[in-house]
Structures are given as structure tokens and as C-alpha cells.
């Protein structure tokens, strides 16, 4: 049975995926990786935001609803594309063998083609077309066909993540997103409408898979060994059960909303949810991609893990809180001053409430990710069961009582239960979460007060709105400078020294 070092025998790969990973190497690569991912996110989220600014102006509310509806279907099917194999290989303490990778790749290919078959059956049933028209069928088929293609990139990405070489992961993501958004905007601009998503999705998957494999080639092969699969699935199935509950809570529930609500109202909900997630994707999502493999390596060093978790919380809150407050305040003048955005005014409160709920998610999601990384998957399963049950019970009541805005109201109410994630993490890692968060909370409160107090000015013109962004952002920066300057400067110095050493 060949070891994966047979794929790439460089010292760098052996050091990074071996069991004796040096702590200083972990620190350097995680710091450099976090900054690389953040720089990538600034670019990609900016690109995505620019793309959506154009799309929501050119497309109708119903067209955005069609894409959102199909995304919920494929999001559910996405659960069956991995069964936790990728996460299990990343979390695995021992160095995965070539046989491990080939077994995981084989299962992923089988599952990917099952997804294609299920999607074809859904299309043939006519259920999607009844809600979305023929365009929805084509988008669903395009998303389904991307799964077998993307399976080719997964093993390469896992190898890169295991050696904590996160900067390499950035390159394919940048390439595929530039291609996706460029083609999508170009086709919509030319009048192809919502069907443009289908073409852009197919091209993106091919380009992304090719770029990733070129960066980390490996001897692709098929294998099926029950002993190997059982060892991998021991962690993977539990991890995937956690993901299943998350999808029942999110995708399945939103799909149900898409069936029940008129397409226009569902378009409002999807728009509010999508835009509110930009700050989360920019900060939390990318940090979690790095923290999971890093924390998995640190799970036997409690002191180092404690420091890493506290730093993660500090910087996520430092960046996410002002973005969420800024989004909540300035969506109001934006939808009033830009004529093509006025059609989204009924959904402004939905976006604001989603943004506030994501404030909780910005700190609780990394903590549940920490529990997974240290092998406490049963704890996260319990939390996910609770959140899933609350979503399915509370949200329908809010929608029945308050209409489509009830979706965001319910999500905000449920988000307060995220405080439990702090409790469970502290049982295994004695973190001081309050010390990592109170400064950002105070600064965000000041920023919100300044932003709301000046709304009458920010609504006068786009120029005044830009001034308002600067003023509110400055208020946040001033409070942070007064309360956390030494900590921020110290961490930046540590990062710069790590860059020189790395």
C-alpha cells in the first residue's frame, strides 16, 4: 500500500502531512494562510458583490427567486456528494495513504453520478418547471453536472489543506470566479436572462477543476477497500450527519418556503439572505477553512489550541461586526437612491434582520467548527438537532403571523441560542471568549448609533451616503484604537515576522 508521499516526495509535503508537524510551522502557515485567504476573499467577495449589484439591477425579483429556488435543491443533493470523506481525511491524525485518497475519490464519483440521476428525475417530474419554468430545469442540470467534474479537484484540495499550504487553494478559486462572474454578467447584459447561470456554472466547474489539478496533480485511480472506507467513515459519517441536519435546517426549509411562498416573496427572502452573508463569507467562512485543519493538528496541545481559538474569535469579530453593521445601515439609503434597486425595498428589513443574526453566527460557527476539529462531533450534532428543530417550529409561525419578513425574524430569535456553543467549547478548551469579543461589541454599538443618527443625511445623495460610510467606519476604528490598539499591533507584528520566516 503506497503512502501519499509517493505522489509528491518533496520535503515540504512530508513535513506538512506527517504526524510530527512542527508547531512553529503550523503557526507560520496558519497566519500566512489566513491573510492569503482574507486577501482572496476581499477580491472575490468584491467581485461577487459587484456582479450581484449588476444582476439585481438587470434581472427581475422573480428571476433571482428562480436561481435561489434551484440552489436549495442542489444544496440538499450536495449532502450526498461527500458523506464526510473529505473532512475525515483532513482531520485524520495519521498521514493518509494513496489508497485512502483513491477510495474516497471512487465513492465521490459514484455519489456525483447519483446526484446527476436524481436531478434528471426531478427535472423529468416537472416539479421544478411548475415553479420556475424551463430555465430552472437547465440551471438544475448544470449544477448537477458540475458534481462529477468537481470531484476531480477534491483530493488535490485535501492534499494542499493537509500540508496547510493555503495560498495554493486561492489560485483556482480566483480563476473560476473571474470566469463565472465575467461570463454571467456578459450573458445577462446581452439579454440571455436567468438561463445565463447554467452556462456560467458549467464553465466554472471545468476551469476550477483543471486549475486545482494542475497545482496539485496526483495519480488518479479507482479503489474500493471496505477496511479503508470504514476507517475513514468512522469520523466522516458523523460529520456528514451534522451536515445533513444543517441542510435540513437551511436548504430543505428554504426549499419548502420556495414552494409555499409566491416566487416574488421568495425572491425577496433569497436576496436578503444572500446579501447579508457577504460579511460572513468574507471573514468567517475563510477562517474556518483554515482553522479546521490547523485545530486538528493542535488538538493534543491545549495551550496552543486555546490561544489559537481566542485569536480566531478576536479577529473574526474585529472584521465581521463593522461589515454587518455597515450592511444593515446603508442598505436603506442604497435602495432609496438607486432607482433600479427600489424594487428591493420591501426586503430591507429582511436583510437587516438576517445580518444581525449572522453576528451571532460569526462567532458561534467557528466554535462548532472547533468542536469538530478536536473530535467532539457528537456535541455539534446535539446543537444542530436543536437548531434544526427550532427552525422548523419557530419560522413557520413567524411567516404565518408576519409574512415573508418572519423568516428573518425567526432566524434572529434562534441565533441567540448560539451562546451554547461557547459553553460546550469551554468544556474542552478553557477559552476566555468575553475578553476576545467585548471591545468589538462596544465599537459596533457605537458605529450603529452613529450610522442611525445620520440616516437623514446619508439619504440625501450617493455622495452623502459615501461620506456616511466613512464617518461610521471611522467611529468603529476610533473605539478599537482606544481599546485594542496594542493587541492588534502585536498580532500584526507577529504576522510580519511569520511572513519573513515563512
C-alpha positions, -999 to +999 in steps of 0.1 A: +000+000+000+017+032-012+019+062+010+008+096-004+044+107-003+047+086-034+026+112-051+048+141-041+081+133-023+091+169-016+103+176+020+076+203+022+048+177+017+063+152+041+067+178+068+032+191+064+012+160+064+033+138+087+024+132+123+053+152+137+042+186+123+063+213+139+042+238+160+061+268+146+054+256+111+017+254+120+017+289+134+035+304+104+014+287+078-019+294+095-011+331+099+001+334+063-028+313+051-053+333+070-040+365+054-038+350+020-074+338+023-085+372+035-069+389+006-085+364-017-119+370-001-116+407-003-111+403-041-137+375-046-164+390-024-158+423-040-162+407-074-193+388-063-208+419-048-201+439-080-216+410-100-247+409-078-251+447-079-253+444-117-275+413-117-301+425-092-304+457-113-308+438-146-328+408-135-363+407-121-371+397-085-387+366-099-355+357-118-334+360-086-361+338-070-357+311-097-319+308-091-324+308-053-350+281-055-328+258-076-299+264-053-319+250-024-325+218-044-288+213-053-278+223-018-297+193-005-283+170-031-248+183-023-250+165+010-247+131-008-216+142-028-191+136+000-205+117+030-178+133+051-149+117+034-131+150+027-134+162+063-123+128+076-091+128+055-083+163+067-090+155+104-072+122+103-042+122+126-021+097+106-008+105+071-035+094+045-023+068+020-027+069-017-052+041-012-072+063+012-074+090-015-084+066-042-111+051-021-125+085-013-124+096-049-142+064-061-171+070-036-173+106-046-176+098-083-203+072-076-223+097-055-218+125-080-234+105-108-262+095-084-268+132-079-270+137-117-295+109-119-317+122-091-316+157-107-326+143-141-356+125-124-366+157-107-365+176-140-385+148-157-412+150-130-419+186-139-419+198-103-392+224-109-407+237-142-440+243-124-424+268-101-396+283-122-403+275-159-378+258-183-349+280-171-350+263-137-345+229-153-314+240-172-298+256-141-305+225-120-290+202-147-259+225-150-254+224-112-258+186-111-233+180-140-207+201-121-205+174-093-186+147-113-162+174-126-156+190-092-149+155-076-116+156-096-105+187-076-114+175-042-084+151-035-060+177-047-075+203-024-073+179+006-036+173+000-030+210-001-050+216+031-033+188+050+001+205+045-015+239+054-004+254+021-035+275+019-021+301-006-023+275-033-060+270-028-066+306-036-054+305-072-081+281-087-109+300-067-098+333-082-096+319-117-130+302-116-148+331-101-135+356-126-146+332-154-180+326-137-189+362-130-175+376-163-195+351-184-226+355-163-227+393-164-218+393-201-247+369-210-272+387-188-261+420-204-267+405-238-302+396-228-300+359-222-317+363-188-316+338-159-305+309-182-271+326-182-265+309-148-265+275-164-237+283-189-216+301-163-219+272-138-207+245-163-177+266-174-168+275-138-166+238-127-144+228-156-120+257-152-118+253-114-112+215-115-085+219-142-066+247-123-067+228-090-054+196-105-026+214-123-015+229-089-016+195-071-015+166-095-019+131-082-022+096-097-060+094-101-073+059-097-103+039-085-102+017-054-128+001-031-115-013+001-140-019+029-115-017+057-101+016+045-136+031+040-147+020+074-117+037+090-124+070+071-162+069+076-158+064+113-155+102+116-169+111+082-204+097+087-209+116+120-195+148+104-219+143+074-248+137+097-241+171+112-241+185+077-274+167+069-290+184+098-276+217+087-291+212+052-325+201+067-323+233+087-313+255+058-317+242+023-347+219+028-365+245+049-358+273+023-369+249-004-402+244+014-405+282+017-399+284-021-427+260-027-451+278-003-443+315-009-450+333-041-419+334-063-417+372-058-417+369-020-392+341-021-370+363-043-370+389-015-360+363+011-332+349-011-319+384-018-319+394+019-302+361+029-276+363+000-265+399+006-264+395+044-239+366+040-212+387+023-196+398+056-198+362+068-182+347+037-155+374+037-144+366+073-158+335+090-161+311+060-125+316+050-111+315+086-130+282+092-114+266+061-080+273+077-089+267+113-103+232+108-071+216+096-050+238+119-070+230+150-070+193+141-032+195+143-033+213+176-058+191+194-031+175+215-017+208+226-044+225+248-024+257+255-016+263+218-052+255+208-066+279+235-045+308+221-055+299+185-092+298+192-091+332+211-072+348+183-097+334+158-126+349+177-109+382+182-101+388+145-134+374+132-153+398+154-130+426+146-137+423+109-172+409+107-191+432+132-184+465+113-193+449+080-226+436+093-235+470+109-225+488+077-246+465+056-276+470+079-274+508+080-265+516+044-289+492+026-316+518+035-302+548+015-289+525-012-324+511-021-338+546-019-312+565-040-306+539-068-337+536-090-330+501-102-327+489-065-360+503-053-378+471-062-359+456-033-372+480-006-398+455+007-370+432+017-348+458+035-359+447+070-353+410+060-317+418+050-311+438+083-325+410+105-305+384+086-274+405+091-279+408+128-285+371+132-252+365+113-235+385+140-241+355+163-232+330+136-199+348+131-187+337+165-207+305+171-199+288+137-161+289+143-167+274+178-187+245+165-160+240+138-135+239+167-155+211+183-154+191+151-117+197+147-109+182+181-132+152+175-162+163+195-186+157+167-213+143+190-216+177+207-221+196+175-247+170+165-268+178+196-265+216+188-276+210+152-306+189+162-317+217+185-312+245+158-330+223+132-360+217+154-362+254+163-361+265+127-389+242+116-411+251+146-405+289+150-401+300+114-434+288+101-452+305+130-434+338+122-442+335+085-479+328+092-480+358+115-457+383+098-454+372+062-420+367+045-402+390+069-410+364+096-382+342+081-355+367+092-372+375+125-372+338+134-336+334+124-326+363+146-345+349+176-330+315+172-295+329+168-294+338+205-292+301+214-257+302+198-244+311+232-245+274+240-215+269+216-194+290+240-203+267+269-195+235+251-162+247+237-151+259+272-156+224+285-128+212+263-107+243+257-107+269+285-111+300+263-118+335+275-144+344+249-156+376+265-122+391+265-119+383+228-152+400+219-163+428+242-142+455+225-156+448+191-192+446+205-188+481+221-173+495+189-201+480+168-227+496+191-211+530+187-209+525+149-246+516+148-256+546+168-236+570+146-250+554+114-286+555+125-283+591+139-270+603+105-295+585+083-313+617+074-280+629+058-270+596+042-303+596+023-297+629+006-274+616-022-249+590-031-222+614-021-236+618+013-240+580+016-203+575+009-195+602+035-217+583+060-198+551+053-165+569+061-179+585+092-194+553+107-164+533+098-141+558+114-162+557+146-156+520+148-119+524+141-115+550+168-131+528+195-109+499+185-078+521+186-086+532+221-094+497+234-075+472+214-046+490+197-018+471+215-034+437+207-040+445+171-005+459+166+011+429+184-007+404+162+003+423+131+040+423+142+037+385+148+023+380+114+050+401+097+077+381+115+060+349+104+060+361+068+097+367+070+103+333+085+079+316+061 
